[in-house]
């Protein structure tokens, strides 16, 4: 029988980004996103295949600014064409009024293209996403588990079937992991409540966000540990002194290797961190505070888990999810690349046959068009191949775990009365915050 580890630590990949995505202007699609495991954005009917065509037709496909500008132009042309068709039937408007409306539509179109560019080209598998309910009273927290897709959601039917169903054109699948209240979110993100954009990159707040995802995690070579302080009372300096002396008793000479950030407005939290190589010192704190008052020298077992293993029950469920995501995000891309490459080969063969025929001169324009079409298909095939390879690397960072032994060099004894007093005064625990989804 496999031994249960002393600690489970979430390993957050260094390349993870964090996104804030609205469920429409008043959170109407919050329930739909949750029930059907997705997020979405409006593209005014432009499909993901249309967008891929724009990407592969750009000679500077690796230049983000060039891609952004190309998409903006494509959206402007597409949206203005639709808008002009509507205006043609508006005989009640003057030419000046029509021009004003066109300018407004172009601004909306440009905003839409910026939003879609983030959704398609900047988000990626493994990124964390936060979705607010109406008035941002609560937030869904999830992990993005697919590339951008056309909306093919089969909406689950609730008993009363009373939730708003999202009809936005583009989606990404998400594994929801928990729900947080506004009060549980970092104070530094309180501006989100009054912000008007639909999609924000909030990666610059990663250090604050991570402790909302897990109270014990590894990130960029460090281990972080969150203590929750639930008391609503003011905490006097004498109690803070007792807390610091208790931590000193637990850690001893290694106190200089542990760092602390405090955000306690009663309630609040205390965030401790250390280099991963010093985990053997930091681990003494949870062992002493919420375990035995006497810690024996020896080894402790730590299981370091990548996100989708950490938030999925181990065993068959985790393996099934891993296989499903590989099929959808890797195998499907490779299959699409092969299919597109075969189409390009067929056109090249047809072109060669025309070139070798007696009608080659007559059909010179057709030959040029076919060569151009074959080149586009080859570029598209390369795009899908690269996507499949990229997704394969990203999924490897989402699944898997490893067990590590950490050495406790000396026995430690903590005064039980002093420990219970500090925990009681601060009303302290180290549980993951929020409501976790199983």
GUDRENVEX-109514 format. One record per residue (C-alpha): residue in one letter; x, y, z. Coordinates in steps of 0.001 Angstrom, whole numbers, padded with zeros to 6 digits, always signed. Layout:
// GUDRENVEX-109514
AXYZ/...
This chain:
// GUDRENVEX-109514
X+000000+000000+000000/X+001353+003409-001000/X+002260+005675+001931/X+000257+008877+002188/X+002533+011937+001874/X+002914+014306+004817/X+002276+017285+002497/X+000754+017934-000921/X+002280+020967-002644/X+000790+022584-005767/X+003472+023290-008381/X+002467+026321-010466/X+004425+026470-013762/X+006578+029586-014127/X+004980+030384-017511/X+001417+030530-016115/X-000643+033623-016922/X-003733+034827-015069/X-006857+036229-016715/X-009990+038055-015665/X-012894+037284-018036/X-016369+038742-017644/X-019464+036601-018143/X-021066+039453-020134/X-021760+042940-018788/X-023799+041864-015742/X-022475+038345-015201/X-025464+036826-017035/X-023459+033817-018242/X-021821+033005-014908/X-024051+029951-014332/X-023680+028808-017944/X-019877+029043-017753/X-019883+027068-014504/X-022350+024343-015511/X-020851+023775-018956/X-017161+024352-018171/X-016188+027122-020570/X-015517+030820-021074/X-016372+032754-024228/X-015984+035968-026172/X-017977+037614-028936/X-016439+037822-032421/X-019507+039028-034383/X-019707+035712-036220/X-016011+035393-037172/X-014970+031746-036752/X-011698+030378-035405/X-010890+029115-038916/X-011272+032674-040263/X-008835+033858-037595/X-006315+031086-038338/X-006447+032113-042011/X-005548+035683-041004/X-002682+034406-038842/X-001115+032163-041486/X-001464+034805-044192/X+000638+037183-042118/X+004334+037050-043017/X+005172+038151-039465/X+003240+035439-037626/X+005670+035608-034685/X+005305+039373-034310/X+002460+040045-031792/X+001975+043668-032877/X+001735+042729-036550/X-000811+040010-035727/X-002833+042428-033597/X-002948+045023-036405/X-003819+042413-039035/X-006714+041120-036947/X-007926+044660-036319/X-008043+045334-040067/X-009845+042043-040721/X-012449+042755-038018/X-012961+046342-039208/X-013588+045191-042797/X-015907+042369-041700/X-017896+044382-039147/X-018246+047473-041317/X-019563+045396-044229/X-022312+043966-041993/X-023041+047415-040558/X-023241+049062-043990/X-025796+046480-045091/X-027958+047498-042132/X-027496+051202-042851/X-028623+050755-046456/X-032151+050245-045152/X-032084+053302-042862/X-033609+056024-045002/X-034454+058000-041868/X-030767+058861-041285/X-028782+061682-042886/X-025340+061014-044389/X-023685+062764-041429/X-025609+060596-038980/X-024593+057472-040878/X-020920+058495-040813/X-021118+059076-037072/X-022643+055631-036568/X-019941+054069-038761/X-017222+055677-036620/X-018831+054254-033496/X-019035+050803-035079/X-015345+050948-036047/X-014418+051713-032434/X-016517+048771-031245/X-014931+046565-033899/X-011394+047572-032864/X-012191+046836-029217/X-013666+043478-030234/X-010535+042549-032239/X-008274+043403-029274/X-010394+041197-027012/X-010384+038308-029498/X-006618+038623-029989/X-006113+038142-026237/X-008552+035234-026191/X-007019+033429-029187/X-003337+034348-029225/X-002360+035359-025690/X-004291+032913-023505/X-002969+029358-023424/X-003548+025936-021895/X-002794+025917-018175/X-003496+029603-017540/X-005732+030457-014581/X-008967+032344-015245/X-011195+034327-012868/X-014834+035028-013799/X-016938+037459-011721/X-020624+037066-010952/X-022944+040068-011118/X-021471+042975-009084/X-018331+040842-008543/X-019746+039374-005327/X-018042+036053-006138/X-015589+034619-008660/X-015207+031311-010452/X-011567+030171-010578/X-010476+027694-013232/X-007717+026323-015440/X-007938+026757-019226/X-007853+023289-020826/X-008373+023947-024532/X-007365+026117-027448/X-009905+028573-028789/X-012850+026760-030437/X-016074+027687-032205/X-019009+027590-029793/X-020338+024011-029784/X-021604+023925-026198/X-024542+021628-025438/X-026055+023492-022509/X-026977+021295-019557/X-030616+021484-018576/X-031330+022462-014989/X-034579+021487-013311/X-036021+024984-013772/X-033823+025745-016831/X-033627+029422-015810/X-030042+030398-016552/X-028896+032620-019425/X-027187+030690-022227/X-024155+032242-023875/X-024231+032576-027680/X-020770+034129-028139/X-018928+032712-031149/X-015615+031675-029572/X-014994+029540-026469/X-012273+027885-024421/X-012936+024863-022208/X-012144+025309-018510/X-011775+023044-015476/X-013309+024974-012581/X-011465+024427-009311/X-013134+026743-006789/X-015303+029752-006091/X-014058+032771-004119/X-016004+035594-002512/X-015005+039195-003238/X-013619+039420+000313/X-011332+036431-000343/X-009770+038064-003405/X-006582+040163-002972/X-007296+043773-001978/X-005025+044951-004792/X-007573+043603-007299/X-010535+045539-005866/X-010403+047847-008937/X-011806+044965-011000/X-015243+045709-009597/X-015494+049013-011470/X-013396+048164-014548/X-015248+048052-017872/X-013123+045808-020093/X-014195+042214-020709/X-010775+040540-020586/X-007789+041586-018453/X-004346+040081-018110/X-003803+040142-014315/X-000521+038190-014342/X+001309+041063-012634/X-000657+040123-009483/X+000490+036476-009578/X+002209+036604-006168/X-001045+037746-004550/X-003344+035486-006563/X-001457+032228-006009/X-002185+032074-002293/X-005911+032296-003133/X-005514+029196-005317/X-003649+027093-002724/X-002279+027741+000754/X+000861+025676+000027/X+002505+025932-003388/X+005775+026039-005312/X+006353+028886-007759/X+009522+030115-009464/X+011904+028210-007222/X+010240+029097-003929/X+007767+027433-001563/X+004917+029603-000252/X+002723+028914+002763/X-000382+030895+003740/X-001776+031210+007264/X-005360+032486+007481/X-006261+034892+010298/X-010006+034891+010947/X-010337+037060+014054/X-012413+040223+013681/X-010791+041786+016720/X-007872+044187+016655/X-004600+042344+017240/X-002423+044044+019891/X+001371+044236+019554/X+001795+041801+022445/X-000064+039115+020461/X+002124+039797+017411/X+005169+039436+019633/X+003856+036090+020942/X+003335+034926+017341/X+006856+035939+016261/X+008423+034305+019330/X+006472+031108+018596/X+007759+031048+014999/X+011268+031636+016349/X+010845+028690+018741/X+009749+026464+015856/X+012374+027444+013273/X+015268+028492+015501/X+018507+029389+013739/X+016883+029100+010294/X+014611+032115+010799/X+016737+034226+008404/X+015878+031826+005572/X+012128+032415+005860/X+010368+035563+004625/X+007033+036938+005717/X+004354+039241+004262/X+001404+040245+006392/X-002027+041435+005241/X-004121+041396+008368/X-006921+043892+008716/X-008614+041329+010974/X-009377+039050+009197/X-006503+038607+006752/X-003501+036388+006099/X+000182+035849+006748/X+002263+034627+003794/X+005545+032845+004468/X+008067+031864+001803/X+011490+030360+001381/X+013731+028973-001341/X+012728+025428-002262/X+016118+024238-001019/X+015084+025533+002454/X+011694+023769+002517/X+013053+021659+005384/X+012950+024796+007564/X+009570+026192+006504/X+007883+022782+006838/X+008482+022905+010582/X+005845+025642+010913/X+002774+023672+009697/X+004104+020565+011452/X+004347+022372+014769/X+001283+024628+014538/X-001238+022050+013336/X+000516+018780+014161/X+002535+017484+017081/X+004244+019897+019447/X+007295+017612+019377/X+008881+017088+015961/X+011409+014276+015626/X+014467+014507+013386/X+014113+012416+010228/X+012457+012555+006810/X+009086+013907+005766/X+007405+013025+002473/X+006213+015812+000157/X+004202+015202-003008/X+004750+017984-005550/X+001766+017993-007935/X+001200+019846-011199/X-002132+021756-011335/X-004477+019307-013058/X-003221+016434-010896/X-003541+018564-007767/X-007131+019573-008531/X-008283+016206-009912/X-008734+013051-007884/X-005701+010914-008477/X-005859+007663-010385/X-008326+006942-013188/X-009944+010401-013269/X-006625+012186-013657/X-005411+009741-016329/X-008699+010023-018246/X-008555+013832-018210/X-004925+013707-019367/X-005829+011387-022271/X-008909+013445-023223/X-006935+016693-023304/X-004122+015144-025356/X-006645+013895-027913/X-008384+017279-028138/X-005348+019574-028043/X-002488+017525-029491/X-003759+014583-031560/X-006543+016660-033166/X-004054+019391-034161/X-001662+016864-035696/X-004564+015237-037580/X-005674+018653-038875/X-002095+019388-039970/X-001914+016106-041917/X-005301+016714-043525/X-004327+020244-044588/X-000956+019033-045868/X-002723+016379-047970/X-004954+019086-049482/X-001847+021130-050337/X-000182+018091-051946/X-003298+017438-054042/X-003335+021028-055338/X+000411+020906-056075/X-000106+017698-058085/X-002947+019323-060034/X-000770+022378-060698/X+002097+020246-061950/X-000240+018389-064325/X-001447+021695-065801/X+002119+022986-066160/X+003069+019882-068133/X+000001+020062-070395/X-000474+021903-073693/X-002719+024433-071955/X-000048+025712-069568/X+000176+029176-071216/X-003582+029610-071394/X-003991+028670-067762/X-001066+030668-066341/X-003302+032637-063950/X-004919+029430-062686/X-001438+028005-062034/X-000490+031102-060019/X-003720+030887-057995/X-003228+027197-057275/X+000370+027736-056140/X-000797+030514-053877/X-003547+028311-052417/X-001095+025431-051860/X+001326+027774-050062/X-001489+028959-047770/X-002453+025393-046959/X+001163+024492-046189/X+001407+027501-043851/X-001828+026394-042182/X-000480+022854-041778/X+002660+024250-040125/X+000485+026347-037805/X-001449+023267-036616/X+001766+021246-036191/X+003315+023993-034082/X+000108+024304-032036/X+000097+020575-031355/X+003742+020629-030236/X+003163+023693-028044/X+000078+022132-026434/X+001956+018898-025764/X+004610+020824-023808/X+001978+022803-021895/X+000021+019670-020913/X+003180+018037-019535/X+003365+020936-017075/X-000254+020344-016009/X-000111+016645-015190/X+002233+014505-013151/X+003645+014572-009657/X+006803+013580-007852/X+007483+012536-004298/X+010400+014093-002461/X+011987+013321+000884/X+012896+016322+003026/X+015279+015893+005943/X+014467+017377+009355/X+017914+017772+010873/X+017009+018132+014522/X+014141+017484+016909/X+011984+020477+017824/X+009716+020954+020814/X+007108+023705+021055/X+005229+024749+024175/X+001706+023412+023616/X+000040+026092+025754/X+001831+028918+023912/X+000928+027401+020521/X-002778+027018+021365/X-002869+030560+022719/X-001510+032088+019499/X-003809+030003+017282/X-006798+030990+019434/X-006002+034724+019549/X-005508+034901+015788/X-008230+032317+015043/X-005651+030812+012697/X-005683+027935+010205/X-003931+027010+006953/X-006871+025689+004925/X-007303+026507+001239/X-009725+029422+000987/X-012882+029473-001099/X-015318+026691-001949/X-013497+023959-003858/X-015230+021927-006578/X-014727+018186-006535/
